[in-house]
Amino acid sequence: MFLQKIEKLFLDEMFYLNPQFKYIRIYRWSSFKNSNPWFNIFPTRLNLKPTMVLDLTFKMKNNYDSSLTFRRSCREGICGSCSMNINGKNALACLSVMNPKTLQFLTIYPLPHMFIVKDLVPDLTNFYNQYKLIKPWKMSNLNTDKSKMNEVTQSKMDRYELDGLYECILCACCSASCPSYWWNYDKYLGPAMLLQAYRWMVDSRDHNFNERTGFTDNKTRIDKCHSIANCVKVCPKKTNPTKTINLLKYYISANTKF
């Protein structure tokens, strides 16, 4: 097999064991192979300019192993598709950079503590099912006459309340970095979902505050957060889920509209 050839060259040929090469170590697993997960180490030459990690994964796929699988779409940090664990930190591959001057080894895992579809592709079914549970849309008063409904406007201050919330792109970097979510993914909503829930509670155009607070007012859905702030460190959009969850706990306990 071609992979065996790469392994032989890497281990036996001293040509590849020198500072001119950078080594990309990528986690691999496929349900079609009856084997445990393994790593492929790809020796590659890079110029001295910083290189986008997503470009490196494309290079490995195009030049070494076309079966390497990963998600990507926008390449601009907007879609959140290419979230991975890069050198021990959850991040977007399209926003992460490898600097050949300071780094010789790069290790890429899929998002931790999630079921894997293949290689670097995590199964986000549970993640998006939880997103559906929080009802991420504006809910208006059902008694309102639809024929009289006009555009729903906001004041500048009401709009300001959404800053730091609407930027979330659901990349799952924060939830995959949260130990409480690792062990309670089927009960605890996690940082991303709680931030989204708060985003709709604080929206002045939404008229279903009591239903939203009633759904999140549950020990397993919100109280598992212990404010260790891993989610803040890894968020590519610089949101603060820990602060948002603490605000959410306060407003739920006060049971008052914002």
KATA-V498608 format. One record per residue. N is the residue number from 0. RES is the residue in one letter. PHI is phi as a letter, one per 20 degrees, with the letter a starting at -180 (none if undefined). NEAR is the number of other ideal C-beta (glycine too) atoms within 12 Angstrom. Layout:
BEGIN
((N/RES/PHI/NEAR) (N/RES/PHI/NEAR))
END
This chain:
BEGIN
((0/M/none/11) (1/F/f/15) (2/L/f/24) (3/Q/f/14) (4/K/f/15) (5/I/f/27) (6/E/f/21) (7/K/f/13) (8/L/f/20) (9/F/f/25) (10/L/e/15) (11/D/d/13) (12/E/e/15) (13/M/f/11) (14/F/g/13) (15/Y/e/22) (16/L/d/16) (17/N/b/13) (18/P/f/14) (19/Q/f/16) (20/F/d/23) (21/K/d/32) (22/Y/d/30) (23/I/d/40) (24/R/d/29) (25/I/c/39) (26/Y/f/32) (27/R/c/34) (28/W/a/27) (29/S/b/23) (30/S/f/16) (31/F/e/12) (32/K/d/15) (33/N/e/7) (34/S/b/11) (35/N/f/10) (36/P/g/18) (37/W/b/18) (38/F/d/23) (39/N/d/34) (40/I/d/30) (41/F/d/34) (42/P/f/31) (43/T/b/32) (44/R/e/21) (45/L/c/29) (46/N/f/14) (47/L/e/14) (48/K/e/12) (49/P/g/20) (50/T/c/28) (51/M/f/27) (52/V/f/38) (53/L/f/34) (54/D/f/28) (55/L/f/40) (56/T/f/41) (57/F/f/24) (58/K/f/26) (59/M/f/36) (60/K/f/24) (61/N/f/15) (62/N/d/19) (63/Y/d/27) (64/D/b/29) (65/S/f/14) (66/S/e/22) (67/L/g/31) (68/T/c/26) (69/F/b/36) (70/R/e/30) (71/R/a/31) (72/S/b/19) (73/C/e/18) (74/R/m/21) (75/E/c/18) (76/G/m/27) (77/I/d/20) (78/C/e/22) (79/G/m/37) (80/S/f/29) (81/C/e/41) (82/S/f/47) (83/M/b/45) (84/N/d/33) (85/I/d/39) (86/N/l/23) (87/G/n/19) (88/K/c/28) (89/N/f/40) (90/A/a/36) (91/L/e/39) (92/A/f/46) (93/C/f/33) (94/L/d/33) (95/S/e/32) (96/V/c/24) (97/M/d/34) (98/N/e/20) (99/P/f/24) (100/K/f/15) (101/T/d/13) (102/L/c/23) (103/Q/d/24) (104/F/d/23) (105/L/c/42) (106/T/d/27) (107/I/c/38) (108/Y/d/32) (109/P/f/36) (110/L/g/43) (111/P/f/29) (112/H/l/27) (113/M/c/30) (114/F/f/20) (115/I/d/26) (116/V/e/20) (117/K/a/22) (118/D/l/32) (119/L/e/38) (120/V/d/29) (121/P/e/36) (122/D/e/21) (123/L/d/29) (124/T/g/17) (125/N/f/27) (126/F/g/35) (127/Y/f/21) (128/N/f/16) (129/Q/f/32) (130/Y/f/27) (131/K/f/18) (132/L/f/24) (133/I/e/35) (134/K/l/23) (135/P/e/26) (136/W/b/16) (137/K/f/19) (138/M/d/22) (139/S/e/18) (140/N/f/17) (141/L/f/11) (142/N/e/9) (143/T/f/13) (144/D/f/10) (145/K/f/10) (146/S/f/6) (147/K/d/9) (148/M/f/15) (149/N/d/10) (150/E/f/6) (151/V/e/17) (152/T/e/10) (153/Q/c/17) (154/S/f/12) (155/K/f/11) (156/M/f/12) (157/D/f/18) (158/R/f/16) (159/Y/f/16) (160/E/f/26) (161/L/e/28) (162/D/f/19) (163/G/n/23) (164/L/d/34) (165/Y/f/21) (166/E/f/24) (167/C/g/37) (168/I/d/30) (169/L/l/35) (170/C/e/40) (171/A/m/46) (172/C/f/47) (173/C/f/45) (174/S/f/46) (175/A/f/40) (176/S/d/35) (177/C/e/42) (178/P/g/23) (179/S/f/33) (180/Y/f/40) (181/W/g/19) (182/W/e/15) (183/N/c/25) (184/Y/f/33) (185/D/e/19) (186/K/c/20) (187/Y/f/30) (188/L/f/42) (189/G/n/47) (190/P/g/48) (191/A/f/47) (192/M/f/43) (193/L/f/47) (194/L/f/44) (195/Q/f/41) (196/A/f/44) (197/Y/f/42) (198/R/g/36) (199/W/e/36) (200/M/f/41) (201/V/e/31) (202/D/f/31) (203/S/f/23) (204/R/e/25) (205/D/e/31) (206/H/d/21) (207/N/c/23) (208/F/f/28) (209/N/f/17) (210/E/f/20) (211/R/f/35) (212/T/f/30) (213/G/f/18) (214/F/f/26) (215/T/e/38) (216/D/f/25) (217/N/b/21) (218/K/g/16) (219/T/f/19) (220/R/e/32) (221/I/c/38) (222/D/f/23) (223/K/f/29) (224/C/f/37) (225/H/d/21) (226/S/l/22) (227/I/e/20) (228/A/m/23) (229/N/g/29) (230/C/f/39) (231/V/f/28) (232/K/f/22) (233/V/d/37) (234/C/f/40) (235/P/f/36) (236/K/d/30) (237/K/m/21) (238/T/e/34) (239/N/c/27) (240/P/f/45) (241/T/f/30) (242/K/f/24) (243/T/f/41) (244/I/f/42) (245/N/f/24) (246/L/f/29) (247/L/f/38) (248/K/f/28) (249/Y/f/18) (250/Y/f/25) (251/I/f/30) (252/S/f/15) (253/A/f/14) (254/N/l/17) (255/T/c/12) (256/K/f/19) (257/F/f/26))
END
